[in-house]
Every structure is written in structure tokens, then in C-alpha cells.
Amino acid sequence: MSSLSARSIIGNSLSGGLVPFIRVIITFIVSPLIVRGLGNYDYGIWEMVFAVVGYMGILDMGLAPAIVRYVSRHHALGDNKELKRIYSSSMAFFLLVGLATALVLIAMAYWAPKLIMQGAVVGDSKKYFIFILIVAAITFVTFVGSLFDCFLEGFQKYKLRNYTTVFMMVAGNLVLYFLLKSGGGLLAVAVVNAAGLTIKFTIYGIMLATNRFGSFRFRFADTSFVTLKGLFSFGFKNLVYAVALRISTVTDSLIIGTFLGPAIVTLYIIPYNFICQGRDLVWALSRNFMPLFSELDALDHGEAAQRLYFKASRFMIGIILPLLIGMVMLGPSFLEHWMGAEYAQSGRLVIYIIAAAYGVGWLNPLASKLLVGYGEHGIMAKVAIIASFFNLGLSLVLVQYLGKEGVALGTLLPALVCEPLYFVKVCKVLKTTVWGYAVKVLVPLLVPSGVLVATIGVCCWFHSPASLLQVLMIATFSMCLYLPAFFLLSITTEERQLVMKKIGLQTVEKS
């Protein structure tokens, strides 16, 4: 059996879910202030520059998932020597790539401001120059810090990572809130982000250097070309998938900014990021499963992996589905009363299209974790790279006829093709059928979901929400009906007892 108990799995997932939950609250409070403080133009610039930085992230050559996988395996085998070789070899690579990337950005700082000055206030070139220098520092820190993050993930120290992230998020946004209230703008946001990342990754690095975690420090003697080659070999498919993911997710801002202008990027990215709160929740809830599936595969526990996949998927979809339904049915009203009527009217169709694009994948939320854990992620690379260029081509064409909604359609159409292919591959790996997955995972959620849709529909029919408070009241009332239905109809008696024990409502073990 796996070294992780069901209780530990739930604990890791719940602590992971805490991160996007806190982020949603912070976003709700801080986002309007950021948009007003930066303005549509500078906010669009922020998104466009970090879209470029997102592309630079592929320079990790797919190493991050490979590091997590092999750290998990060698940690389970107690092979500390190989772990130290992985640490030092990866550190050498990330230091070189991070430094090279930062230098490229610093060089760009001398001419990039001129490329983004069209429509900006005259005399702001110095501000954009400093901004790109700060982004260069953020990029270097992110490359080096990702190694620390991967090791903690491979050790399955999710609670530690998640609670540290929550603390840094809250502290950083408190500082940002007061800076923006005092008139801070683009540079204030950039400095706070740079400081937060530096502090967080410094904490991770110090922890890994302690005896408790294995005294991991960079030593040139521990670097190994053979070890690095092995990581690259596994990571190549991840690299292809990462390239495809970057094209599919971060290109939108660049296309809209190029064809429609930076200000329109803001009108697109606000509803887009609204839906991405759900995507972040899926990533957070599923993140701890990849090393676990890797461990089950190594131990040849196929039946245990299938049972875990079904149960975990049902619980995750049970959490994600009401969020998706609420975003679609209440999202435009929420945006109107949160950010303003302009963003709601302009972003309504974007909400619907992006929700459909991501919702297809959310019905099988653990697909990528299982396929990477089992080393069967080749299909992800093959399908995703084709879909990403299809996405790019569609977006480039449709943006000229349909505006920002055309870019959103460029995300949806490829998703309708590639997600079912992943689904079929997962069923083959688990030695089950699509119908078997549907019966075990999706069918039990039909009635609770119907209850939620009907409740929200009836509430909005009789009283269209006229304030943010009313939107939240409808959402809360609907969840009060959904949760009992889910608890009684969608999970087994054993699962109910486990959940009740975890939340402290049942403390006596049955004989």
C-alpha cells in the first residue's frame, strides 16, 4: 500500500484547496483596487509582459514534473545520494537558465518600453524600464525557487507549502493594499510580487538545507550529467506539453493586445481570470496526487489506483461543479456589482465560453496527474501541441472578426477535441471504460447538480440580484441545498464517515 493514508490525502487536498480559497477572497478585495490604481492600460501591460515571461518558463525544459516524480521515487527508496545529485544538478541548470533569462530581459529593458508606449502617458518610459528590470528579477527568483518547490512537492510536504503560501499571500496583499491606497501603481505591484516570491523561496531553500529535510545544499561535486540527462529524458514530453499549455493559456493577452490594444486586454482578462479561479482550485486539489500515482505504479497497485482515482475524482468534481455552475449562472451579475457594469457587459460571453472550455477538462480533473505519475504522458504532449497551434491559429483569425470573444472561442474548440482523448487514455491506463468512469464518478452527481441549477434559476427568476450581497446570498442559499444532496446521494457511507472524522464530527471508531 501507499505510504499516504486516506486521511493524509484528504488533509493534503484540503490544505491545497485553502490556497485558492484565500486567493479568491484576496482577489475579491484587492482586484478592483489594482485595476483602478493601474488603469486599463497599465493592467493590460502587466498581463502582456507576464504572458511573455510565461513563455520563458518553458526554458525549464520540462524538468519540474520530472524532479517531483523522481524525488518522490528516490525518497520512497531512501536513496539520499541520488536525491542530492538531483538537487545539485537541477540547481546548476536553473541558475544558468534563470541568469540568462534575466539578462535577456534586462537587455530588453533598453528598448521594450518603446514597444509598449503607444497610448501611454508621455514621460512614462522610465517607469516601464524599471518595471521590466523588476520582472527580470522575478524571473530569476522563480527559476531558482521552482527547484525548492519541486523538492517539497516530491517529499509530499503539501501542508507546509500551502500554509506558507497562504501566509505570504495575505501579508503581501496587505502591504499591496496600503501601497495602492497611498497612490502606488505598476511599480508598487511589481515590487510587492518580487519581494513576496523572494521571501517564500528563501524560506523553502533554508528548510531544505536543514537536517530535518536532508541537508540539501548545492555542491558542484554532486552535479551529475547522467542524472540531469535522465531528468531531461523524462521531462521532454512535459516540455512539449508545457509549450502547448503556454500557447493555449498565455497567448490570449498578446493577441488581444496586438490586434485590439492593451486596454481591451483588461476587459478580457478580468472575466477570464474570474473563471481561472476554478482552474486554480482544480490544480490545488489535484497537485498532491501525481507523486502518489507514481508511487502506486512503482508498487504495481493498479486496483488501488483505480479506486483512488474514482473516489478522488468524484469528490473533486463535487467541489468544482457547483463552482462552475455558479460562475456561469451568477458570474455576469457578480462582475457587474464587483468590478462595474462595463466589465460585466463586455465579459459575459467570455465567461460562458471560457467556462465551457475549462469545464470539459474539469469533468476528469486528475487526468494529467495519473498520466504523468504512470509515465504515460506521451499522449498529452502529442495532442496538446497540435491543439495549441490550432488554438493559436483560430485566435489569430477570429480576433479580427469577433474581437476578444473570437480569442475565447480559439480556446474552447481545441478543448472539445483533446480532452476526450485524454479521457479515453486514462480509462485504458486504469483498465476501465468510459461508461465505468461515468457510473462511478459522474452519475452520482446528477441529482445534486440539478438541485443547484434549479435553485439558482428559481431565485434569479423571481428576484434578479441587484447587489453583490444578493448575488452572494443566492449562491449561499443554493449551496445549502446542494451540500446535503451531495453528502447523502453522491458518496458512500464509508466515505461519509471518513469525511465526518476528518472535520471532527465523528470521533469514535466503529468496531
C-alpha positions in Angstrom: 0.0 0.0 0.0 1.0 3.6 -0.4 2.7 5.4 2.4 -0.1 8.0 2.4 -3.3 7.2 4.2 -6.7 8.3 3.0 -6.7 10.8 5.9 -3.4 12.3 4.7 -4.7 12.5 1.1 -7.7 14.4 2.3 -5.6 16.6 4.5 -3.2 17.5 1.7 -6.1 18.2 -0.7 -8.0 20.4 1.8 -4.8 22.4 2.6 -4.3 22.7 -1.1 -7.9 23.9 -1.5 -7.2 26.6 1.1 -4.8 28.4 -1.2 -7.2 29.2 -4.0 -10.0 29.9 -1.4 -7.8 32.5 0.3 -6.7 33.8 -3.1 -10.4 34.3 -4.2 -11.1 36.3 -1.0 -7.9 38.4 -1.6 -8.8 38.9 -5.3 -12.3 39.9 -4.4 -10.9 42.7 -2.1 -7.7 43.8 -4.0 -8.5 43.4 -7.7 -10.8 46.4 -8.0 -8.2 48.5 -6.3 -5.4 47.2 -8.6 -7.4 47.8 -11.8 -8.3 51.4 -10.6 -4.7 52.0 -9.4 -3.1 50.8 -12.6 -5.8 51.7 -15.1 -6.9 49.6 -18.0 -3.7 50.4 -20.0 -1.1 49.5 -17.3 -3.1 46.5 -16.2 -3.1 45.3 -19.8 0.7 45.9 -19.9 1.1 43.8 -16.8 -0.8 40.9 -18.3 1.1 41.2 -21.7 4.6 41.3 -20.1 3.9 38.3 -17.8 2.5 36.4 -20.8 6.0 36.8 -22.4 7.5 35.7 -19.1 5.2 32.7 -19.2 6.7 31.7 -22.5 10.2 31.9 -20.9 9.0 29.4 -18.3 9.4 26.7 -20.9 13.1 27.1 -20.6 13.0 24.8 -17.6 12.9 22.1 -20.3 10.1 20.2 -18.6 12.3 19.5 -15.5 9.8 20.5 -12.8 7.4 17.5 -13.1 10.4 15.2 -13.7 12.0 16.4 -10.5 8.8 15.9 -8.5 8.4 12.4 -9.9 12.0 11.2 -9.3 12.3 12.9 -5.9 9.1 11.0 -4.8 10.5 7.7 -6.0 14.0 8.0 -4.6 12.7 9.4 -1.3 10.5 6.3 -1.0 13.5 4.1 -1.7 15.7 6.1 0.8 18.3 6.9 -1.8 19.6 10.2 -0.4 22.7 10.2 -2.6 20.6 10.3 -5.8 18.4 13.0 -4.2 21.4 15.2 -3.6 22.6 14.6 -7.2 19.1 15.6 -8.4 19.3 18.8 -6.3 22.7 20.0 -7.3 22.4 19.0 -10.9 19.0 20.8 -11.2 20.2 23.8 -9.3 23.2 24.2 -11.7 20.8 24.2 -14.6 18.2 26.5 -13.1 20.9 29.0 -12.1 22.2 29.2 -15.6 18.8 29.4 -17.3 17.5 31.9 -14.7 20.5 34.2 -15.1 20.4 34.0 -18.9 16.7 34.8 -19.0 17.1 37.7 -16.5 20.0 39.1 -18.7 17.8 38.9 -21.8 15.0 40.9 -20.0 17.5 43.4 -18.7 18.8 43.9 -22.3 15.2 44.2 -23.5 14.5 46.9 -20.9 16.5 49.3 -23.0 14.1 49.0 -26.0 10.9 47.2 -24.8 9.4 50.3 -23.2 9.2 52.0 -26.6 7.2 49.0 -27.9 4.6 49.4 -25.2 4.4 53.2 -25.0 1.8 53.6 -27.7 -1.3 55.1 -26.0 0.6 55.6 -22.7 1.2 58.9 -20.9 4.1 60.8 -22.3 7.2 60.6 -20.0 6.4 57.1 -18.6 9.2 55.3 -20.4 11.4 55.3 -17.2 8.5 53.6 -15.3 8.3 50.8 -17.9 12.1 50.5 -17.9 12.2 49.9 -14.2 9.2 47.6 -14.4 10.9 45.3 -16.8 14.1 45.2 -14.6 11.9 44.1 -11.7 10.3 41.5 -13.9 13.8 40.2 -14.7 14.5 39.8 -11.0 11.1 38.0 -10.6 12.0 35.6 -13.4 15.4 34.7 -12.0 14.0 34.1 -8.5 11.2 31.9 -10.0 13.5 29.6 -11.9 15.8 29.0 -8.8 12.8 28.8 -6.4 11.0 26.3 -8.5 13.6 23.7 -7.6 12.9 24.2 -3.8 9.2 23.9 -4.6 9.6 20.7 -6.6 11.6 19.0 -3.8 8.9 19.9 -1.2 6.3 18.6 -3.5 8.2 15.4 -4.1 8.5 14.9 -0.3 4.7 15.5 -0.3 5.1 18.4 2.2 1.9 20.0 0.9 0.6 21.3 4.1 3.9 23.1 4.8 4.0 24.6 1.3 0.3 25.6 1.3 0.3 27.3 4.7 3.5 29.2 3.8 1.9 30.3 0.6 -1.3 31.4 2.4 0.7 33.4 4.9 2.8 35.1 2.2 -0.3 35.8 0.1 -2.1 37.5 3.0 1.0 39.5 4.1 1.9 40.6 0.6 -1.6 41.7 -0.3 -1.9 43.7 2.9 1.2 45.6 2.0 -0.1 46.0 -1.6 -3.5 47.2 -0.4 -1.9 50.1 1.7 0.5 50.9 -1.1 -2.3 51.2 -3.7 -4.4 53.2 -1.3 -1.5 55.6 -1.0 -1.3 56.1 -4.7 1.1 53.3 -5.7 0.9 52.0 -9.3 2.5 49.5 -11.6 5.9 49.6 -9.8 4.4 49.0 -6.4 2.6 45.9 -7.6 5.8 44.6 -9.2 8.0 45.2 -6.2 5.5 43.5 -3.8 5.3 40.5 -6.1 9.1 40.3 -6.3 9.6 40.6 -2.6 6.9 38.0 -1.8 8.4 35.4 -4.2 11.9 36.0 -2.9 10.9 35.6 0.8 8.9 32.5 0.1 11.5 30.7 -1.9 14.2 31.7 0.6 12.2 30.1 3.3 11.9 26.9 1.2 15.6 26.9 0.5 16.5 27.3 4.2 14.2 24.5 5.2 15.7 22.1 2.6 19.2 22.9 3.9 18.3 21.7 7.5 19.0 18.2 8.7 15.3 17.6 9.1 14.8 17.7 5.3 18.1 16.1 4.3 20.7 19.0 4.3 20.2 19.8 0.7 22.8 22.4 -0.5 24.3 23.0 -3.9 27.6 21.1 -4.2 29.5 21.0 -7.5 30.7 17.5 -6.6 27.1 16.3 -6.5 26.3 17.5 -10.0 25.8 14.7 -12.4 25.3 14.8 -16.2 23.8 11.3 -16.1 21.2 12.4 -13.5 20.4 15.6 -15.5 20.1 13.6 -18.7 17.6 11.2 -17.1 15.5 14.1 -15.9 15.6 15.7 -19.4 14.6 12.3 -20.9 11.5 12.1 -18.8 10.9 15.8 -18.9 10.9 16.1 -22.7 7.3 15.1 -23.0 6.5 17.5 -20.2 8.3 20.2 -22.1 6.2 19.7 -25.2 3.1 19.7 -23.1 4.3 22.9 -21.3 4.9 24.6 -24.6 1.4 23.7 -25.7 0.0 24.9 -22.4 1.8 28.2 -22.7 0.5 28.7 -26.2 -3.1 27.9 -25.1 -3.2 30.0 -21.9 -0.8 33.0 -22.2 -1.1 33.8 -25.9 -4.6 35.4 -25.5 -3.3 38.6 -23.9 -0.6 39.1 -26.5 -3.0 38.5 -29.4 -5.7 40.8 -28.0 -3.1 43.4 -27.1 -1.6 43.3 -30.6 -4.8 43.5 -32.5 -7.1 45.4 -30.2 -4.8 47.3 -27.8 -3.7 46.8 -24.2 -6.8 48.4 -22.7 -9.0 45.6 -24.3 -6.7 43.0 -22.7 -8.1 44.2 -19.3 -11.7 43.8 -20.5 -10.9 40.2 -21.5 -8.6 39.2 -18.7 -10.9 40.1 -15.8 -13.7 37.7 -16.8 -11.1 35.2 -17.9 -9.3 35.3 -14.6 -12.7 35.0 -12.9 -13.1 31.6 -14.4 -9.5 30.8 -13.8 -10.2 30.8 -10.0 -11.9 27.5 -10.7 -8.9 26.3 -12.7 -6.6 27.2 -9.8 -8.8 25.3 -7.4 -8.5 22.2 -9.7 -4.7 22.5 -9.7 -4.5 22.9 -6.0 -6.8 20.0 -5.1 -5.1 17.6 -7.6 -1.5 18.6 -7.1 -0.6 16.1 -4.4 -1.9 13.1 -6.5 0.9 12.9 -9.1 3.6 11.6 -6.8 1.1 9.3 -5.2 0.1 7.7 -8.5 3.8 7.4 -9.3 4.2 5.5 -6.0 1.3 3.2 -6.7 2.6 2.5 -10.2 6.0 1.6 -8.8 4.4 -0.8 -6.3 2.1 -2.2 -9.0 -1.1 -1.4 -7.1 -3.3 -1.0 -10.1 -6.6 -1.7 -8.4 -5.8 0.7 -5.5 -5.0 3.4 -8.1 -8.4 2.8 -9.8 -10.3 3.0 -6.6 -8.4 6.2 -5.5 -9.0 7.8 -8.9 -12.7 7.2 -8.9 -13.2 8.4 -5.3 -10.9 11.4 -5.6 -12.4 12.5 -8.9 -16.0 12.3 -7.5 -15.1 14.4 -4.5 -13.2 16.9 -6.6 -15.9 17.3 -9.2 -18.4 17.5 -6.4 -16.5 20.6 -5.2 -15.7 22.0 -8.7 -19.1 21.5 -10.4 -21.1 23.9 -8.1 -18.4 26.5 -8.6 -18.6 26.1 -12.4 -22.4 26.3 -12.3 -22.4 29.3 -10.0 -19.8 31.1 -12.2 -21.9 30.6 -15.3 -25.3 31.5 -13.8 -24.2 34.2 -11.4 -20.9 35.3 -12.9 -22.1 38.3 -15.0 -24.1 39.7 -12.1 -21.2 39.2 -9.8 -18.8 41.1 -12.2 -21.3 43.9 -12.6 -21.6 44.6 -8.9 -17.9 43.8 -8.1 -15.9 45.5 -10.9 -18.5 47.5 -12.7 -21.1 47.2 -15.5 -18.5 47.7 -18.2 -16.7 44.5 -17.3 -19.9 42.5 -16.9 -21.4 43.6 -20.3 -18.1 43.2 -22.1 -17.2 39.9 -20.4 -20.5 38.0 -20.4 -19.7 35.9 -23.5 -16.1 35.4 -22.4 -17.3 33.9 -19.1 -19.6 31.4 -20.9 -17.0 30.4 -23.5 -14.1 30.0 -21.1 -16.2 28.2 -18.6 -17.2 25.7 -21.3 -13.5 25.3 -22.4 -12.2 24.6 -18.9 -15.4 22.7 -17.7 -14.7 19.9 -20.2 -11.4 19.1 -18.5 -12.8 19.6 -15.0 -15.0 16.5 -15.5 -11.8 14.5 -15.4 -9.7 16.5 -13.1 -6.9 14.0 -12.3 -6.1 13.0 -15.9 -2.7 14.8 -16.1 -1.6 13.7 -12.6 -2.3 10.0 -13.4 -0.7 10.0 -16.8 2.5 11.8 -15.6 2.6 9.6 -12.5 2.4 6.4 -14.6 4.8 7.8 -17.2 2.0 7.6 -19.8 2.0 11.4 -20.6 3.2 11.0 -24.2 -0.4 11.5 -25.4 -0.6 14.8 -23.5 2.5 16.1 -25.5 1.2 14.8 -28.8 -2.4 16.0 -28.5 -1.7 19.3 -26.7 0.9 20.6 -29.1 -1.4 20.1 -32.1 -4.3 21.6 -30.2 -2.3 24.6 -29.1 -1.3 25.6 -32.6 -5.0 25.0 -33.6 -5.8 27.4 -30.7 -3.3 29.9 -31.9 -4.4 29.9 -35.5 -8.1 30.2 -34.6 -7.4 33.0 -32.2 -5.4 35.0 -34.8 -8.2 34.6 -37.3 -11.2 35.0 -35.1 -9.9 38.0 -33.2 -10.1 40.1 -36.4 -13.8 39.2 -36.9 -15.2 38.5 -33.4 -12.9 40.5 -31.2 -11.9 39.1 -27.8 -14.8 36.6 -28.0 -13.0 35.1 -31.0 -9.9 34.5 -28.9 -12.1 32.8 -26.3 -13.5 30.5 -29.0 -10.0 29.7 -30.0 -9.5 28.2 -26.5 -12.9 26.3 -26.5 -12.8 24.5 -29.8 -9.5 22.6 -29.3 -10.5 21.7 -25.8 -13.6 19.9 -27.1 -11.3 17.7 -29.2 -8.3 17.0 -26.9 -10.0 16.5 -23.5 -12.0 13.4 -24.7 -8.8 11.9 -26.0 -7.1 12.3 -22.6 -10.3 10.7 -21.0 -10.0 7.6 -23.2 -6.3 7.2 -22.4 -6.9 7.5 -18.7 -9.6 4.8 -18.9 -7.1 2.5 -20.7 -4.4 3.1 -18.0 -6.9 2.4 -15.2 -8.3 -0.7 -17.1 -11.8 0.6 -17.0 -14.3 2.0 -19.6 -15.7 5.5 -20.2 -19.1 4.2 -19.0 -17.5 2.7 -15.9 -16.0 6.1 -15.0 -19.3 7.8 -15.7 -21.2 5.4 -13.5 -18.7 5.6 -10.6 -18.0 9.4 -10.8 -20.4 11.4 -12.8 -23.9 9.8 -12.4 -23.9 10.2 -8.6 -23.5 14.0 -9.1 -26.5 14.5 -11.4 -29.2 15.0 -8.8 -27.2 17.4 -6.6 -26.2 19.4 -9.6 -29.8 19.5 -10.8 -30.8 20.8 -7.4 -28.2 23.6 -7.6 -29.2 24.7 -11.1 -32.9 24.7 -10.3 -32.3 26.7 -7.0 -30.2 29.4 -8.7 -32.6 29.6 -11.6 -35.7 30.0 -9.5 -34.0 32.6 -7.3 -32.9 34.7 -10.2 -36.3 34.3 -12.0 -38.2 35.7 -9.0 -35.6 38.3 -8.0 -32.7 39.3 -10.2 -29.8 40.1 -7.8 -29.5 43.9 -7.5 -26.3 44.0 -5.4 -23.2 41.9 -4.7 -24.7 40.9 -1.3 -27.7 39.5 -3.1 -25.5 37.5 -5.5 -23.7 36.0 -2.6 -26.9 35.3 -0.7 -28.3 33.3 -3.7 -25.0 31.4 -4.0 -25.0 30.6 -0.3 -28.7 29.5 -0.2 -28.1 27.3 -3.3 -25.1 25.6 -1.7 -27.1 25.0 1.5 -29.4 22.8 -0.6 -26.6 21.3 -2.8 -24.3 20.1 0.0 -26.8 17.9 1.8 -27.9 16.4 -1.5 -24.2 15.7 -2.4 -23.5 14.3 1.1 -26.5 11.9 1.0 -26.6 10.9 -2.6 -23.1 11.2 -4.1 -20.8 9.5 -1.6 -20.9 6.1 0.2 -21.5 5.5 3.9 -17.8 4.8 4.4 -16.8 8.0 2.6 -19.3 10.0 4.7 -17.8 8.5 7.9 -14.3 9.4 6.7 -15.3 13.0 6.0 -17.1 13.4 9.3 -14.0 12.1 11.1 -11.8 14.5 9.2 -13.9 17.5 10.1 -14.3 16.3 13.7 -18.0 15.4 13.7 -17.3 11.7 14.4 -14.5 10.7 16.8 -15.5 7.2 17.8 -14.1 4.4 15.7 -16.6 1.6 14.9 -15.5 -1.9 15.8 
